[in-house]
């Protein structure tokens, strides 16, 4: 199961892992020079959502 699909099943908490865990981790990865890893961490934790209502 994809991470985004799993997160979508968490109801009102579906953005929590993305916002509280993925953003800090992806920022750290970016700061130490791992831009591709940073984007990957960010993007796999985006829950499924309506097109046009988020980044991914």
GIQUI-V88857 format. One record per run of one state. SS is the DSSP state (alpha for helix, beta for strand, coil for the rest). FROM is the first residue (numbers start at 1). TO is the last residue. If there is no record, write none. Layout:
ss: (SS/SS)
from: (FROM/FROM)
to: (TO/TO)
This chain:
ss: (coil/alpha/coil/alpha/coil/alpha/coil/alpha/coil)
from: (1/3/9/11/14/16/32/35/45)
to: (2/8/10/13/15/31/34/44/56)
